[in-house]
């Protein structure tokens, strides 16, 4: 916001403007994080054929699916905070696999363990 505009605004107007700026910034960060997580999963799938994959490969893939699910959850929550309630366009536009959608918002078991 330019200095001149701030002089003619109430403090509440300035605060609301800054809040909207931060929402937009967070929305962008969450969108980029989702894109990166989905790209990592797609790259992994392209380089590791699913047939007879060893347990370590399946576990690595599951971790990527969970990471993408968490990124999806963060993005959808941020969208909802901005007033966009319908997440169907996200699933379509970002080509989110069903398995990622199903684990959206799940907390990995390791993060639920009490701190020592």
C-alpha positions as CSV (number, residue, x, y, z in Angstrom):
1,X,0.0,0.0,0.0
2,X,1.4,3.4,-0.9
3,X,2.1,5.9,1.8
4,X,-0.5,8.3,0.4
5,X,-3.3,5.7,0.6
6,X,-2.3,4.9,4.2
7,X,-2.8,8.5,5.2
8,X,-6.5,8.5,4.2
9,X,-7.3,5.1,5.7
10,X,-8.4,4.2,9.2
11,X,-6.1,1.9,11.2
12,X,-8.6,-0.9,10.8
13,X,-8.5,-0.5,7.0
14,X,-4.7,-0.7,7.1
15,X,-4.8,-3.8,9.3
16,X,-7.4,-5.5,7.0
17,X,-5.2,-4.8,4.0
18,X,-2.2,-6.4,5.7
19,X,-4.3,-9.4,6.7
20,X,-5.4,-9.9,3.1
21,X,-1.8,-9.6,1.9
22,X,-0.7,-12.3,4.4
23,X,-3.6,-14.5,3.4
24,X,-2.6,-14.2,-0.3
25,X,1.1,-14.9,0.5
26,X,0.2,-18.0,2.6
27,X,-2.1,-19.2,-0.1
28,X,0.7,-18.9,-2.7
29,X,3.1,-20.8,-0.4
30,X,0.7,-23.6,0.3
31,X,-0.1,-23.9,-3.5
32,X,3.6,-24.1,-4.3
33,X,4.2,-26.7,-1.5
34,X,1.3,-28.8,-2.9
35,X,2.7,-28.6,-6.5
36,X,6.2,-29.7,-5.2
37,X,4.8,-32.6,-3.2
38,X,2.7,-33.9,-6.1
39,X,5.7,-33.5,-8.5
40,X,7.9,-35.5,-6.2
41,X,5.3,-38.3,-6.0
42,X,4.9,-38.3,-9.8
43,X,8.7,-38.4,-10.3
44,X,8.9,-41.3,-7.9
45,X,6.2,-43.2,-9.7
46,X,7.8,-42.6,-13.1
47,X,11.1,-44.0,-11.9
48,X,9.8,-46.9,-9.8
49,X,7.5,-49.3,-11.6
50,X,4.8,-50.6,-9.1
51,X,5.1,-54.3,-10.0
52,X,6.8,-56.3,-7.3
53,X,8.3,-53.3,-5.6
54,X,10.3,-54.1,-2.5
55,X,9.0,-53.0,0.9
56,X,11.5,-50.2,1.2
57,X,10.2,-48.7,-2.1
58,X,6.6,-49.1,-1.1
59,X,7.4,-47.4,2.2
60,X,9.2,-44.5,0.5
61,X,6.2,-44.0,-1.8
62,X,3.8,-44.1,1.1
63,X,5.8,-41.3,2.8
64,X,5.5,-39.2,-0.4
65,X,1.8,-39.9,-0.5
66,X,1.4,-38.8,3.1
67,X,3.6,-35.7,2.4
68,X,1.3,-34.8,-0.5
69,X,-1.8,-35.4,1.6
70,X,-0.5,-33.0,4.3
71,X,0.3,-30.4,1.6
72,X,-3.1,-30.8,0.2
73,X,-4.8,-30.4,3.6
74,X,-2.8,-27.2,4.3
75,X,-3.7,-25.8,0.9
76,X,-7.4,-26.6,1.3
77,X,-7.5,-25.1,4.8
78,X,-5.9,-21.9,3.5
79,X,-8.4,-21.8,0.6
80,X,-11.3,-22.1,3.0
81,X,-9.8,-19.4,5.2
82,X,-10.0,-17.2,2.1
83,X,-13.6,-18.1,1.6
84,X,-13.2,-20.7,-1.2
85,X,-15.2,-23.7,0.2
86,X,-15.4,-26.0,-2.9
87,X,-12.2,-28.1,-3.2
88,X,-13.3,-29.9,-6.3
89,X,-11.4,-27.5,-8.6
90,X,-8.2,-28.1,-6.6
91,X,-8.5,-31.8,-7.1
92,X,-9.1,-31.4,-10.8
93,X,-6.7,-28.6,-11.6
94,X,-3.8,-30.1,-9.6
95,X,-4.7,-33.6,-10.7
96,X,-4.6,-34.9,-7.1
97,X,-4.6,-38.7,-7.0
98,X,-7.4,-40.3,-5.0
99,X,-5.0,-41.9,-2.6
100,X,-3.6,-38.4,-1.7
101,X,-7.1,-37.1,-1.3
102,X,-7.9,-40.0,1.1
103,X,-5.0,-39.2,3.4
104,X,-5.5,-35.5,3.4
105,X,-5.3,-34.2,6.9
106,X,-4.0,-37.5,8.4
107,X,-1.2,-37.0,11.0
108,X,1.7,-39.5,10.6
109,X,1.9,-41.8,13.6
110,X,5.5,-40.7,14.3
111,X,4.4,-37.1,14.9
112,X,1.9,-38.3,17.5
113,X,4.5,-39.8,19.8
114,X,5.1,-37.9,23.0
115,X,8.3,-35.9,23.0
116,X,11.1,-37.3,25.2
